[in-house]
Every structure is written in C-alpha cells, then in structure tokens.
Amino acid sequence: MVIRVVAYGLGSIGREIVRLFLKRGGEKRLVGACDINEAIAGRDVGEVLGINNLGVTVSKDPSLVIQEGNADIALHCTTSRLVDVKPQILQCVNAKMNVISTCEELAYPIGFNARIAEEIDREAKRFGVTVLGTGVNPGFVMDLLPVVLTTVCKTVNRVEVTRIVNASLRREPLQRKTGAGLSVEEFLQKVQAKQLGHVGLLESLVMIGDTLGWDLIIDQQIEPIVAKIPLKTEYLEVEPGSIAGILQTATGSKDGKVLIKLMLRMEIDAIEQYDETIIEGEPDISLKIQNGLFGDDATVAIVVNLVDAVMDAQPGFLTMKDLPFLPHLT
C-alpha cells in the first residue's frame, strides 16, 4: 500500500525532510504541503526545493491540505513550543492522519505540556492514529542514546551528557538562538524573557530520570560565553566582549546529590565539537562521538526513517522511549 505523506512546514529543516523523503522513494508519495511563508505559498514543492516540479503546490492554508482521506501521515516541522503546535497536531489527528513532529517540547512533554500531551493521546486513540515527537536533541543524542546505554548496566548511579556544537557550521536561526553578537546585558534580558536558549534540555533530563525511576529535583542554568577575539560567520559578526555562544546546563538531583547532568554548549568557532555520554554504574560506560552528530541532518534522518514504524505503531501519543523503533532506510 502506498503511504501518502503531507509536509506540514517547509522551513530549512522541513525542506530537507522532504528532500530525503523523495530520495528514498519506494511505496511512499508526497501528496500535499503547507507553510505560512507567503514567499513559497502557491509554488510547486519541487520549485521550492530547486528540483523538477512534483505536481504538489504549497498551500498557505493547512485546512486545504489537512482533510480526512487526503493523506496517511503528516511530517510536521513548524516550531518548538507545544502550546503553539497543539492546534496543528490536533488538526492532523482529527483528519485521521498519523503525525511525526519535530516540536522539541513534544519529544517528552513535562509540566503543563504533559496535560496537552494527554489530550493529544486521547484524540489520537479516538481517531486511530499515532503521534510521535522526535528529533536529535531532544529525541536522541542527550536522552534516548544514554537511556539505551543503561540497558547493559546492572546498576546506574549517575548520568552525564555533554554536547558541544560549533554554531558557525549551523543555520542562522540556531546562531541567533545562542545570542551570538548581543551584548551581555541584551543576552541576560533575552534569557529572562525566554527568548534565547535551547528548547528541550529539561525534557531530555526528565526522560532519562523517568526511565531510571528517579524522582528528581530539576534545575537549569543558562550562561553567556563571551568572545575574546572578533568572530564572523556567514550571518553575523561578534565583537570582543559580546556574546559568542551559550552554555546551558540542566541537573536532576536527589537528597542533595546530582544524579543527572546535561550540558549543552553552542558557540561560534568552538575549538571542538562532540557528544559524550558518561554513565557511572556497574559497569561504567563512556561513549564519545567525535565531531558530534550534526543536528539538522540527524533530525531529518530520524523523521524520514521512522515513517514506517509510526504507521505500524499502536494509536496514541508516543515518545522515542515508548517503542523499540526500527528505522526503515529504504
């Protein structure tokens, strides 16, 4: 049976998801696309991607694309906050479409977002479809990967994950998200207003803690990385004394002891980049991915690789730790 797919969101990541999806081919077909960007609305998806026309026009109005019977699954890639994407997700669910979403807060909803996830779960079960929140971070490198590594441990006493990203190699929105180029005062003001920083670090921490059965007190710190020399990327310039990046740390503690520590450092012209997981237990485990996982490419791959698995899954809302997802690479 041919799987009919809708691309919901055609920003930089959404476009690459469609590009990889088309490259894979097989028994899958792109049947619709929507995006609020007026510059691409009304154009053929192929034209937007810089390839041959596909006969699929980008619609600015999702309701024209998201209709019952139109498609089997939506590859959803719009924004980070669950409260913002909730109507979009439910729109797909109510049209009996499965959903894979890159919304960071959907990867493992906590706090108020947990109630939104419960509503999505109820609706997904009612309409017989599956919703998965995924990505590389959150969704894999700082949560699922360490969780999988603990599978071979008799005991786990502590988990520490470090991710260092050379932001110079990343797209403009990520560079801006680090606060690069701002003054220290502007940086602190934007952090206070929750306009800077990575969304999903606390979600990753709670996923690990829940898996290990740890009831933790969680905390998060966001600190500026100040440039010592002039820096320049394709998108911005950084003067000495201004912001070169961001250091974000999440901890989970019990009885005054830190049991989980996640540290994310995103910096313009970082000297090195890597992903490292350290598990203290029986046995101790240390895994270091040299050069780190390139976030954009890894997120694109996860979304496309899990289409078949989500189509085969039981109805409801799922996170990456709920099922042993087996990716289909062909």
C-alpha positions as CSV (number, residue, x, y, z in Angstrom):
1,M,0.0,0.0,0.0
2,V,1.3,3.4,-0.9
3,I,1.8,5.7,2.1
4,R,0.6,9.2,1.3
5,V,2.5,12.0,3.0
6,V,1.9,15.6,3.8
7,A,4.7,18.0,4.6
8,Y,3.5,20.4,7.3
9,G,6.1,23.2,7.4
10,L,8.7,23.9,4.8
11,G,11.4,25.8,6.7
12,S,15.0,24.8,6.3
13,I,14.5,21.5,8.2
14,G,11.2,20.8,6.6
15,R,12.6,21.2,3.2
16,E,15.4,18.8,3.9
17,I,12.9,16.3,5.3
18,V,11.0,16.4,2.0
19,R,14.3,16.2,0.0
20,L,15.4,13.0,1.8
21,F,11.9,11.5,1.7
22,L,11.8,12.0,-2.1
23,K,15.3,10.5,-2.5
24,R,14.2,7.3,-0.6
25,G,11.3,6.7,-3.0
26,G,9.6,3.4,-2.5
27,E,5.9,2.9,-1.7
28,K,5.5,6.5,-0.4
29,R,4.2,9.5,-2.1
30,L,4.1,13.3,-1.3
31,V,0.5,14.4,-1.8
32,G,0.4,17.8,0.0
33,A,2.4,20.6,1.6
34,C,1.6,23.7,3.6
35,D,3.6,26.6,5.0
36,I,2.7,30.1,6.2
37,N,5.6,31.7,4.3
38,E,4.0,33.8,1.6
39,A,7.2,33.6,-0.5
40,I,6.6,29.9,-1.2
41,A,2.8,29.7,-1.0
42,G,1.3,28.8,-4.3
43,R,4.6,27.4,-5.7
44,D,5.3,23.8,-6.6
45,V,7.3,22.0,-3.9
46,G,9.8,20.9,-6.4
47,E,10.4,24.5,-7.4
48,V,10.9,25.4,-3.7
49,L,13.5,22.7,-3.4
50,G,15.2,23.6,-6.6
51,I,14.4,20.4,-8.4
52,N,11.9,19.3,-11.0
53,N,8.2,20.2,-10.4
54,L,6.4,17.5,-8.4
55,G,2.8,18.5,-9.1
56,V,2.3,19.4,-5.4
57,T,1.5,23.0,-4.6
58,V,2.4,24.6,-1.3
59,S,-0.7,25.9,0.4
60,K,-0.7,28.7,3.0
61,D,-3.9,27.3,4.4
62,P,-3.3,24.0,6.2
63,S,-7.1,23.2,6.2
64,L,-6.9,22.9,2.4
65,V,-4.3,20.1,2.8
66,I,-5.2,18.5,6.1
67,Q,-8.5,16.9,5.3
68,E,-9.8,13.4,6.1
69,G,-8.8,11.0,3.3
70,N,-6.1,13.2,1.9
71,A,-3.1,11.5,3.4
72,D,-1.9,8.9,5.9
73,I,0.8,10.8,7.7
74,A,2.0,14.4,8.3
75,L,5.7,15.2,8.7
76,H,5.3,18.2,11.0
77,C,8.1,20.7,11.3
78,T,7.0,24.2,12.4
79,T,8.0,25.5,15.9
80,S,9.4,24.5,19.3
81,R,6.6,25.2,21.7
82,L,3.9,22.6,22.3
83,V,1.2,25.1,23.1
84,D,1.7,26.7,19.6
85,V,1.6,23.4,17.7
86,K,-1.2,21.8,19.6
87,P,-3.9,23.0,17.2
88,Q,-1.8,21.9,14.2
89,I,-1.3,18.4,15.6
90,L,-4.9,18.0,16.5
91,Q,-5.9,19.2,13.1
92,C,-4.0,16.4,11.6
93,V,-5.2,13.9,14.1
94,N,-8.9,14.9,13.5
95,A,-8.3,14.2,9.8
96,K,-7.1,10.7,10.8
97,M,-3.5,11.4,9.9
98,N,-0.6,10.0,11.8
99,V,2.0,12.6,12.8
100,I,5.8,12.8,13.2
101,S,6.7,16.2,14.7
102,T,10.0,17.9,15.4
103,C,8.4,20.1,18.1
104,E,11.0,20.0,20.8
105,E,8.5,20.2,23.7
106,L,6.6,17.3,22.2
107,A,9.6,15.0,22.4
108,Y,8.9,14.4,26.1
109,P,6.2,16.7,27.5
110,I,6.6,17.9,31.1
111,G,4.8,20.3,33.4
112,F,1.8,22.0,31.8
113,N,2.7,20.4,28.4
114,A,2.0,16.9,29.9
115,R,-1.7,17.8,30.0
116,I,-1.6,18.8,26.4
117,A,0.1,15.5,25.5
118,E,-2.7,13.7,27.4
119,E,-5.2,15.4,25.2
120,I,-3.3,14.6,22.0
121,D,-3.1,11.0,23.2
122,R,-6.8,10.8,23.8
123,E,-7.7,12.2,20.4
124,A,-5.1,10.1,18.6
125,K,-6.6,6.9,20.2
126,R,-10.1,8.1,19.3
127,F,-9.2,8.6,15.7
128,G,-7.0,5.5,15.5
129,V,-3.7,7.3,14.6
130,T,-0.2,7.7,16.1
131,V,1.6,10.9,17.1
132,L,5.4,10.9,17.7
133,G,7.6,13.7,18.9
134,T,11.2,13.2,17.8
135,G,14.4,14.9,16.8
136,V,18.1,14.6,17.5
137,N,18.1,16.9,20.6
138,P,15.7,16.3,22.2
139,G,14.8,12.8,21.0
140,F,18.1,11.0,20.7
141,V,21.6,12.2,21.5
142,M,21.0,13.6,25.0
143,D,18.2,11.3,26.1
144,L,17.4,8.2,24.1
145,L,21.0,7.3,23.5
146,P,22.0,7.4,27.2
147,V,18.8,5.5,28.1
148,V,19.8,2.7,25.7
149,L,23.3,2.6,27.0
150,T,22.0,2.0,30.6
151,T,20.3,-1.2,29.3
152,V,23.5,-3.1,29.8
153,C,24.1,-1.8,33.3
154,K,23.3,-3.8,36.4
155,T,23.2,-0.5,38.4
156,V,23.2,3.1,37.4
157,N,24.4,5.8,39.9
158,R,24.8,8.8,37.7
159,V,24.4,10.0,34.1
160,E,26.3,12.9,32.5
161,V,25.9,14.0,28.9
162,T,27.8,16.8,27.2
163,R,27.1,18.2,23.7
164,I,29.4,20.8,22.2
165,V,28.3,22.5,19.0
166,N,30.3,24.7,16.7
167,A,27.5,27.1,15.9
168,S,29.5,28.6,13.0
169,L,28.6,25.5,11.0
170,R,24.9,25.7,11.7
171,R,22.0,27.6,10.1
172,E,21.3,31.2,11.0
173,P,18.3,30.6,13.4
174,L,20.5,28.4,15.6
175,Q,23.3,31.0,15.6
176,R,20.7,33.7,16.7
177,K,19.3,31.3,19.3
178,T,22.7,31.3,21.1
179,G,22.6,35.1,21.4
180,A,25.8,35.5,19.3
181,G,26.6,39.1,18.6
182,L,24.5,40.5,21.5
183,S,25.9,42.4,24.5
184,V,26.0,40.6,27.8
185,E,23.1,42.8,29.0
186,E,21.0,42.0,26.0
187,F,21.7,38.3,26.4
188,L,20.6,38.3,30.0
189,Q,17.4,40.2,29.2
190,K,16.5,37.8,26.4
191,V,17.2,34.8,28.7
192,Q,14.9,36.3,31.3
193,A,12.2,36.7,28.6
194,K,12.8,33.1,27.5
195,Q,13.8,34.3,24.0
196,L,17.2,32.6,24.0
197,G,18.5,29.1,24.6
198,H,17.8,25.6,23.6
199,V,14.3,24.2,24.0
200,G,14.2,20.6,25.2
201,L,17.0,20.1,27.6
202,L,14.7,19.7,30.6
203,E,12.6,17.3,28.6
204,S,15.7,15.2,27.9
205,L,16.6,15.2,31.5
206,V,13.1,14.1,32.7
207,M,13.1,11.3,30.0
208,I,16.3,9.8,31.5
209,G,15.1,10.2,35.1
210,D,11.7,8.7,34.4
211,T,13.3,5.7,32.6
212,L,15.6,5.1,35.6
213,G,12.8,5.5,38.1
214,W,14.4,8.6,39.7
215,D,12.2,11.2,41.3
216,L,14.4,14.3,40.9
217,I,14.5,18.0,41.7
218,I,15.3,19.6,38.3
219,D,17.1,22.8,37.7
220,Q,18.5,24.7,34.6
221,Q,21.2,27.4,34.3
222,I,21.9,29.5,31.2
223,E,25.2,31.4,31.0
224,P,26.8,33.6,28.3
225,I,30.0,32.7,26.6
226,V,31.9,36.0,26.0
227,A,34.1,36.5,22.9
228,K,37.7,37.3,23.5
229,I,38.5,38.0,19.8
230,P,36.5,39.2,16.8
231,L,34.4,36.4,15.2
232,K,32.5,36.3,12.0
233,T,30.1,33.9,10.3
234,E,28.1,34.0,7.1
235,Y,25.2,35.6,9.1
236,L,26.7,37.7,11.8
237,E,29.7,39.4,13.4
238,V,30.8,39.1,17.0
239,E,33.0,41.8,18.7
240,P,35.3,41.1,21.7
241,G,33.2,41.4,24.9
242,S,30.0,40.5,23.2
243,I,28.3,37.1,23.1
244,A,29.9,34.2,21.3
245,G,27.6,31.5,22.5
246,I,25.6,29.9,25.2
247,L,26.2,27.4,28.0
248,Q,23.1,25.6,29.1
249,T,23.1,23.1,31.9
250,A,20.3,21.0,33.3
251,T,20.6,19.0,36.5
252,G,18.5,16.4,38.3
253,S,19.2,16.0,42.0
254,K,18.0,13.8,44.8
255,D,19.0,14.2,48.5
256,G,21.4,16.9,47.5
257,K,23.3,14.8,45.0
258,V,23.3,15.5,41.3
259,L,22.3,12.2,39.5
260,I,21.8,13.6,36.0
261,K,23.8,16.4,34.4
262,L,23.2,17.6,30.8
263,M,25.5,20.3,29.5
264,L,24.9,21.9,26.1
265,R,27.5,24.4,24.8
266,M,26.8,26.1,21.5
267,E,29.5,28.6,20.4
268,I,30.7,30.5,17.4
269,D,34.0,29.0,16.3
270,A,34.1,26.4,19.0
271,I,37.5,24.8,19.1
272,E,36.0,21.3,19.0
273,Q,32.6,19.7,18.9
274,Y,31.5,16.3,20.2
275,D,28.8,14.3,22.0
276,E,29.8,12.4,25.1
277,T,27.8,10.2,27.5
278,I,29.2,9.0,30.8
279,I,27.4,6.5,32.9
280,E,28.6,5.8,36.4
281,G,27.4,2.4,37.5
282,E,28.1,-1.3,37.0
283,P,29.7,-1.2,34.6
284,D,30.9,2.3,34.0
285,I,30.2,3.4,30.4
286,S,31.8,6.2,28.4
287,L,30.8,6.9,24.8
288,K,32.2,9.9,22.8
289,I,31.1,10.8,19.3
290,Q,33.9,12.7,17.8
291,N,32.7,15.8,15.8
292,G,29.2,15.2,17.2
293,L,26.0,14.5,15.5
294,F,25.1,17.3,13.0
295,G,21.7,18.2,14.4
296,D,20.0,19.2,11.2
297,D,20.9,16.1,9.2
298,A,20.2,13.8,12.1
299,T,16.8,15.3,12.7
300,V,15.9,14.9,9.0
301,A,17.0,11.3,9.1
302,I,15.1,10.4,12.2
303,V,11.8,11.8,10.8
304,V,12.1,10.0,7.5
305,N,13.4,6.8,8.9
306,L,10.5,6.4,11.3
307,V,7.6,6.8,8.9
308,D,7.0,3.1,8.6
309,A,7.4,2.5,12.3
310,V,4.9,5.1,13.2
311,M,2.5,3.8,10.6
312,D,2.7,0.3,12.2
313,A,2.5,1.6,15.8
314,Q,-0.5,1.4,18.1
315,P,-2.7,4.5,18.2
316,G,-1.9,7.2,20.7
317,F,0.9,9.7,21.6
318,L,4.4,8.2,21.8
319,T,7.9,9.4,22.7
320,M,11.1,7.8,21.4
321,K,11.4,5.6,24.5
322,D,8.0,4.1,24.2
323,L,8.8,1.6,21.4
324,P,11.9,-0.1,20.0
325,F,11.6,1.8,16.8
326,L,13.2,0.0,13.9
327,P,14.1,2.5,11.2
328,H,13.4,1.7,7.5
329,L,16.3,3.1,5.5
330,T,14.9,2.1,2.1
